[in-house]
Amino acid sequence: MTKEKYKTLLVSLFVISLFCFSVVNAKVVEELPLFGKIIFVDAGHGGRDPGTMYGKIMEKDINLEISQKLQDTLMEKGAIVYMTRDSDEDLSSEWDPKKKRGDLYRRIVMFRKKQADLYLSIHINWHAQAGIKGPEVLYNNINKENKYLGEILMDHFESSLNTKRVLKTTDLYMYRNTTVPGVLIECGYLSNYQERQLLQSDTYQQKLADIITDATIDFFQTRHQKITNENES
C-alpha cells in the first residue's frame, strides 16, 4: 500500500468513526434524554414523621411509593438517580435538638454532596375543604431556575390531569436553603375522597411518575434557551 493510499484509508476510517459516533450520540439523546443528569428524588417525611394522614393512610408511605416509581422512570431515561430515603426512615440524628430540622438539613447536605443537577421533592397535600384536589408545585426563588421548572411541571399536570391548582412559592426551611435547582411537588390531596383513592393506586402513581419525568426532560432540554432569552431581553 502506498503512502497516499494509507493516508486516504486513515482519513476514511476517521470520517466513518465520526459518523458512527454522531449516529450513536443522536440515538443516546433520543432514547436517553436524561443521560448523565444527577437527580435526587426526595420522598417527603418518613419514620417518626408520617406527614398528613387519613385514618391509617399515611402521606409518608404514598410519598415513598411514588418516589420509587419516579426513580425507575427517570433511570429509564438515562438519569443517575439518588433517593433521600428508600425505606420508612427518619434522616435526623439522635443528637439533633430539633428532629424535623435535622431531617431536612441532612437532605440538603445529600443534594450538595452528590452535586445534583436537580431535586424533586415528593409530597401529598391536605385541605380542610374536602372538595379541593389536584397536584400543584411550589418553589423558592433561591435558584432562578426553580420557577421555570415549576411552570413546566404545572403545564404538564394541567394538560395531563386537568388540575386547577396553580404554581406557588414556599419559604419552608429546606427549599429556602437548597441552592440546587428543584421544587416541592404536592401530588394531590389526601383530604379529597376521589384523589385519596387514586393516590393509593399503582396505576395512578405511575402516571404521576411519567408526567414528572416528561416535565423534567422538557426542563433540561429548554432551560438553556430560556436563560439565553432572559439575558438578551
C-alpha positions in Angstrom: 0.0 0.0 0.0 1.4 3.4 -1.0 1.8 6.2 1.4 -1.0 8.2 -0.2 -3.4 5.3 -0.1 -2.6 4.7 3.5 -3.4 8.4 4.3 -6.7 8.1 2.4 -7.6 5.0 4.3 -6.9 6.7 7.6 -9.0 9.7 6.7 -11.8 7.4 5.5 -11.7 5.5 8.8 -11.7 8.7 10.7 -14.8 10.1 8.8 -16.6 6.8 9.3 -15.8 6.8 13.0 -17.1 10.4 13.4 -20.3 9.4 11.5 -20.8 6.4 13.7 -20.2 8.5 16.8 -22.7 11.0 15.7 -25.3 8.3 15.0 -24.8 6.7 18.4 -24.8 10.1 20.2 -28.1 11.0 18.4 -29.5 7.7 19.5 -28.5 8.3 23.1 -30.0 11.7 23.1 -33.2 10.4 21.6 -33.6 7.3 23.9 -31.8 8.6 27.0 -32.7 12.3 27.1 -31.6 12.5 30.8 -28.3 10.7 30.2 -25.8 11.7 32.9 -28.1 14.0 34.8 -27.8 13.6 38.6 -31.3 13.8 40.1 -32.4 13.4 43.7 -35.9 12.1 44.4 -36.8 13.3 47.8 -39.6 11.2 49.4 -41.0 13.6 52.0 -41.4 12.7 55.7 -40.7 9.1 56.9 -40.0 7.3 60.1 -41.4 9.1 63.1 -42.8 11.8 60.8 -45.9 10.4 59.0 -46.8 13.6 57.2 -50.5 14.2 56.6 -52.9 11.3 57.5 -56.3 10.0 56.8 -57.1 7.2 59.3 -54.3 4.6 58.7 -53.3 6.1 55.3 -50.1 8.0 55.8 -48.5 10.5 53.4 -45.0 9.2 54.1 -45.9 5.8 52.6 -47.5 7.2 49.4 -44.6 9.6 49.0 -42.2 6.7 49.0 -44.3 4.6 46.6 -44.5 7.5 44.1 -40.8 8.3 44.5 -39.7 4.7 43.8 -41.7 4.7 40.6 -40.3 8.1 39.7 -36.8 6.8 40.4 -37.3 3.9 37.9 -38.8 6.1 35.3 -36.0 8.7 35.4 -33.4 6.0 35.3 -35.0 4.5 32.2 -34.4 7.9 30.5 -30.7 7.8 31.5 -30.6 9.8 34.7 -28.4 8.9 37.7 -31.0 8.9 40.5 -30.4 9.1 44.2 -33.1 8.8 46.9 -33.0 10.7 50.1 -34.7 7.7 51.6 -35.7 4.3 50.1 -37.5 2.9 53.2 -39.6 4.2 56.1 -36.9 6.1 57.9 -36.2 9.4 59.5 -32.9 11.1 58.5 -32.4 13.0 61.8 -29.8 12.0 64.3 -30.5 11.1 67.9 -28.3 14.1 68.8 -30.4 16.7 66.9 -32.1 19.1 69.3 -34.8 19.6 66.6 -35.6 16.3 64.9 -37.5 17.7 61.9 -34.9 20.4 61.2 -32.2 17.7 61.5 -34.0 15.5 59.0 -34.4 18.3 56.5 -30.8 19.5 56.9 -29.4 16.1 56.0 -31.5 16.1 52.8 -29.9 19.4 51.8 -26.4 18.0 52.6 -27.1 15.0 50.4 -28.1 17.2 47.4 -24.8 19.1 47.8 -22.5 16.1 48.3 -23.7 14.4 45.1 -23.6 17.7 43.2 -27.1 17.1 42.0 -28.4 18.8 38.8 -31.9 18.7 40.2 -34.0 17.6 43.1 -37.7 16.6 43.1 -39.4 16.6 46.5 -42.5 14.4 46.6 -45.3 15.2 49.0 -49.1 14.8 49.4 -51.4 17.8 50.3 -54.3 18.3 52.7 -57.0 20.9 53.0 -59.9 21.5 55.3 -62.2 21.8 52.3 -62.6 18.2 51.1 -63.6 19.3 47.6 -60.2 20.8 46.8 -58.0 18.5 44.7 -55.2 18.3 42.1 -51.4 18.3 42.1 -49.5 21.6 42.5 -46.0 22.8 42.6 -44.2 25.1 45.0 -40.8 26.8 44.5 -38.4 29.1 46.3 -36.6 31.9 44.4 -33.2 30.9 45.9 -32.4 29.5 42.5 -33.6 31.4 39.4 -34.4 28.1 37.6 -36.9 26.9 40.2 -39.7 29.0 38.9 -39.2 27.8 35.3 -39.1 24.1 36.5 -42.3 24.7 38.4 -44.0 26.3 35.4 -43.1 23.3 33.2 -44.4 20.8 35.8 -47.7 22.7 36.2 -48.2 22.8 32.4 -47.7 19.0 32.3 -50.1 18.5 35.3 -52.7 20.7 33.7 -52.6 19.1 30.3 -52.5 15.5 31.6 -54.6 15.7 34.8 -56.6 18.9 34.2 -55.5 20.3 37.6 -56.9 23.7 38.6 -54.2 24.3 41.1 -51.6 27.0 40.4 -47.8 27.4 40.9 -47.0 28.8 44.3 -43.9 30.0 46.3 -42.7 28.5 49.5 -40.4 29.7 52.3 -40.2 26.4 54.1 -36.8 25.6 55.6 -35.5 23.0 53.1 -36.5 24.9 50.0 -35.1 28.3 51.1 -31.8 26.7 51.9 -31.3 24.5 48.9 -29.3 26.2 46.1 -29.6 23.1 43.8 -32.5 23.6 41.3 -35.6 21.8 42.4 -39.2 22.1 43.6 -41.8 20.8 46.1 -44.4 18.7 44.2 -47.7 18.1 46.0 -49.1 15.1 44.1 -52.7 15.6 45.3 -54.9 15.9 48.3 -55.3 13.1 50.8 -58.3 15.1 52.1 -60.2 14.6 48.9 -62.1 11.3 48.6 -61.6 10.7 44.9 -57.9 11.7 44.9 -57.3 9.7 48.1 -58.3 6.6 46.1 -56.2 7.5 43.1 -53.1 8.3 45.2 -53.1 4.7 46.6 -53.3 3.2 43.1 -50.2 1.8 41.4 -51.5 2.9 38.0 -52.1 6.5 39.1 -48.8 6.6 40.9 -47.0 5.5 37.8 -48.9 8.1 35.8 -47.6 10.8 38.1 -44.1 9.5 37.8 -44.4 9.6 34.0 -45.7 13.1 34.0 -43.0 14.4 36.3 -40.3 12.6 34.1 -41.6 14.1 30.9 -41.6 17.6 32.5 -38.1 17.0 33.8 -36.9 16.2 30.3 -38.6 19.3 29.0 -36.8 21.4 31.6 -33.3 20.1 30.7 -34.0 20.5 27.0 -35.2 24.0 27.2 -33.7 25.7 30.2 -30.5 26.9 28.4 -32.6 28.7 25.7 -34.8 30.1 28.5 -31.7 31.6 30.3 -30.3 32.9 27.0 -33.6 34.7 26.1 -33.7 36.3 29.6 -30.2 37.5 29.3 -30.8 39.0 25.9 -34.0 40.8 26.9 
